[in-house]
Amino acid sequence: MPIWSELLSELLQLVYKHLHLTDQLRFGLVCKSWLLVANKKPYPPAPEHPWLMTKRGNHKEPYEFLSLTDKRVYKMYKFPQHESIKGCSKGWLVTTKDRELDLLNPISNVQFLLPHHFQFTYVPDVCKIKKAIMLHGSDTFVAVLFCLGNLAICKVGEQIWRNTSTSINYDDIIFYKGKLFATYINHDNQACFSLFSVHDYDRFSVSLVPESDFCIGFARFSLSTYLDTSIYLVESCGDLLMVTSRHRQTGFDVFKLEVNGSQGRYIKIKDLHDQVLFLGYGYSLSLASQNSPPGLKGNHIYCSGSYFSHYKVVFSLKDGSIKSLPPRMANLEDPIWFTPTLT
């Protein structure tokens, strides 16, 4: 019978290399020799499958995280005190406490205080934030989208927010290839983009100015239809996708962005191949079905709702069929997708 505590360190490292974050955290609990390997963190965790978490609550109640991999619910009782979660991006949360904004990693419990919200030009009330996302690299940026469509950005570690100087009401934002893309519908009911060069951040003294605006006449919306439409931006296999969903109809339309200089166009696509799209409030992502938990199918969209809709469904691009999320997923209060990470 093997004695697990006597396995060679090299062999343990090979095992550790193929583990997801949750299993790496458990790895060090086996025995002292395994803990020594885990403490060295010889390899980053394998790509983690998304969790579903509730975005509302208070510090007296645990936040629930539903893992799609092992179908277990993890509860975090020692969450730092905050009022609510305003956004989620690659394992980090943007939270509020006493109307202050924080950047929080709930797994590592690392927390950064963001600049004071009174600097916001258009909407001084942080409760009116629609979405907050993060770009993590040599510099870390946080972009905030308000319910009225106004946009602000800051560099973590600095004490100033930069507001957009335009009066455009943006629908969604995403960091893509090191730049910030923001989409909106213009007066001609065309899908349009503003493109912000984030790494020229230091050159802006007052506000962000788009490098270029380009319109993509992929579809025509009547005003009443547009107001009844949710728009999601998501990166998939290196492409930037825009997914639209009309609340009074069933189904989703998926478009791929093609950019040539300052010109762009959207091409409607009907096949995601092996990709699975996870769409929802605050965070959307794409994964290959072969790397997804059992039961998640390629060429499908899993939607946990949007800021304006509690539309919790699974949609097949192949045949247009639609069904509700499994009860355990759909019953979470205002769930958002969350990818756990330690960095």
N, C-alpha and C positions, 0 to 999 in steps of 0.2 A: 504494500500500500504506500503511495507516494507521501512524502512529508512536504507539504506545500511551503512551509517556512524555510526549507533548505534549497529551494530552487535557485539556480544561478541568477545573479543580477542581470546579466545580458539577456537571459530568457524572459525575465520579468519585464524588462524594457520592451521587448518585442510584443508582449501581450498588451502592455500599457499603450503602445503606439496605436492600436486598433480600437481603442475604447472611446465612447462618447464621454462628454463632460460628466454626466451623472455617474457613470461607471468608474471614471477616473477618481471621482470623489470617494466612491465606496472602496476603491482599490486599497487605499492606505489604511482602511479599517480592519483588514484581514489579520495582519500581524506586524511586528516591528520591522522585519526585513522588507515587507511590502511597503510599509510606511516610508522607509528610507528611500526607496525608489520613487514613490509618489512625491516626496518633498523636493526631489531634484527636478521634477517636471521635465523629463527627458524629451517628451514629444507633446505638441499641442493636441487637444482632443480632436477626434474625428468630427466632421460636420454634424452638428446637432439638429435633430428634427424639431420643428416648431412645437411650442407649448401653447396652450390657450390659458389666459389669465383674466381675472376680473379687473376692470379698470377703476371701479369705485369701491369705497369702503372707508374705514378710519383706522387709526393706530390700535384700537382695542379689538379689532376683528382681524383674523388671519386672511391673507390673500391666498387664493387658490390657484394653483398652476396644474393644468391637466396635461400630462405628457402623452403624446400620441404614440410614442414608441412602446412603452410598457403599460399604457392605459391606467396609470396611477395618478392620483391627485396629491400634489405636494402642497403643504400649508406652511406659510412663513409667518410666524408669530412675532419675530423680532424685526419686523420691518421698521425702518426709521419713520418717525412721526411725519405725516404729511396729510394734506387735505384730499388730494386726488391726483390721479395720473393724467397728464396732458398729452403724452406722446410716448412712442416706443421706437427704438431703432437699434437693431443688431445687438440685443442684449442689454441695452441701456434704456432707462426710463427718465422722462422729464416730469418731475413732480412739483407740487406746490405745497407750501407751508406758510401760513400767515401772509399769503400773497407774495411770497418769495419763490423763485424758481430754482430747482436743484436738478442736477444730473446724477442719476443713481444707478449703480449696478447692484441689483438685489441678490446676486449670487456671491460676489466678493464683498459686498457691503461698502464698496468705495463710493464716495459722494463728493460732488463738486458744487459749490454755490455759483449760480449764474448771476449776471448783472441784474440790478434792481429793475423791476418792471415799469417804474415810473418813467423810464426813458422811452417807452413806446410812444410813438407819435400819434397813432390813430386810436388804439384801444388800450387804455390804461388798466383795464380790468383783466387779470390773467385768467379769470374763469371763462372768458370768451375765446380761449385758444381752441382751435379746431384740430391742429396737428403740430407735432414737434418732432424733428428728425435730426440725426447726427451724422457728420462725416468724420471718421476716425483715421488719422494718419500722423504725419510729422506734426501737424497742427490739428486740433480738434475744433470743429465748427458745429454750432447748433442753429438750426433755422426753425422759426416759429411761424405758423400760418394761423391767422385769426378767422373767426366765424364770418366776418364781413369781407374776407379775402385779402386783407392787408398782410404784409410779409416783413419780418425782421430777422436779422442774423447777428450772431456774436461769435467771437473766438474765445474758447474756454481759457480762462486765466486772465482775460482782460475785463475791464469794468464798463464796457460800453456796448449798447445795441446799435446796429445800423439798420435804419428803416428804408424801405423802398420809397423812392420819391414819386412813383407813379400812383395814379388813382385806380389802377386795375384791380379787380376783385378776382383773385386766383382761386381755383378749385382744388388743386393738389400740387404737391411739391415732391421732388426726389433729388438726391445727389446721384449723379450719373457721370462716370468717367472724370471725376474730380471737379465737376461743375454742378451748379444748382439749376435745375429745370423747374419752371412753374407754368402750369397750364391754365387757360381760361377760355371762355367763349366770348368772341367779340360781338359788335352790334350787328354784324351780318350773319350771326349764328354759325361761325366757323370756329373750329378748334385752333387755338393759337398758343404760342410758347414765348416766354421770356427766358433768356439764358444769362446766368450770372457767373462771371469768372471769379470763383471764390478765392483762388490763390493770389489774386491782385487786391486782396482785401485791404492791405495797408495803404493803398493808393486812394481809398475812398475816405473823404474827410467828414462827409455828412450822411450820404445815403448811397445805396447800391444803385447803379445804373445798368440796365441790361446791355450786354454786348450787342445783341441783335434780337429782333423780334421776327418771327416768321409764322405765317398762317398756313394751316393745313386744311384745305377744304374737303375733308374726308366725308363729311356728312352735313346735312342741313337739319337744324333743329328749330321747331317753332318755339317761341318763348315759354309757352306752357309746358312743352315737352322737356325743355332744358331744365326748368325748375324742378322737374320730376325725375332728373337723371343724376346718378352717382358716377363719378369719374375716379378711377384708380390708376396710378402710375406704378409700374413694377419693372425691374430689370430681370431679364430671362435670357440665359446663354449669351450674354454680352449685348443683347438688344434691349432697347427701351420700348416697352409696351404701354399702351393706354387701353384700359378696359372700361367700357361703359355699360351701365345697367339702368333700365327704365323701371321705376318702382311699380308702375301699374301694368307692366308686362312681365312675362317670364323670360329669363335668358340674359346672356351677356354677348357683347360684341368686342372682339379683340383686334387691335390695330398695332402695327409695327412702324416705328418712326425711322425714316431714312433722311439723313442730313447731308447736304452738300454745301459746305461753306455756311452762308447765312440763310440758305434755302432749305426747306424741309417739306416732307410729304409723309402722309400716313397710308399704309397699305393694309387692307383688311386681311386677316389670316383666319383660316378655319381649322388649322391643325397645329397643336402644340407638341405633337409627337409624344415623347416620354415625359414632358414637363408637367408638373402639377403647380397650379397657381393658388396661393393662399392670399386672399384679399380681405381687408377689414379696416376697422377704425385704427388709425395711427400707424399701421405698419402692414406692408404687403411684401411677399417674397415668392420666389420660384425655386422648385427643387426637382431633380430628376426622380421619376417614380421608382427607379431601381435602387435609389438611396433613401426612399421613403418608407415609413412603417407599413406593415402588411395591411392591405385593405384600401390604401390610397392609390388611385389609378392615374396613369398618365393621360394627358389630353382632357383633364378635368379641372374645374375651378371650385375651390372650397371658400365660401364667403361667410364671414362671421358677422356681417353687417357693416354699416357705414355710419358716418356722423348723422346723416339724415334718415337712415333706414335701419330697421332691425331684420333685415333680409338675410336669414341664416340658412343657406342652401348649398347643395352640391350640384354643379351643372356640367353636363357632358358636351364638349364642342363637337363630338363626332355625330351624335344624333339629336342634340338639342334637348335631351331629357333633363328633368330637374327634380330634385327631391330634397327633403329637409336634412339638415345635419343630424347625426345620431343624437338622441336625447341628452346623453351625458355631456356633449359638446354644446348643444343648443341651449341647455338650461342654465349655463353660466350667465351671470348678469353682465351685460355689455362686454362680451369677451373680446380680447385683442390677441393677435399672434405675437409670440415672444420667443426669441431664440437665445437660450442661456449661454453665457460666456463669462470667462474670468478676466478678460482683458478689455 
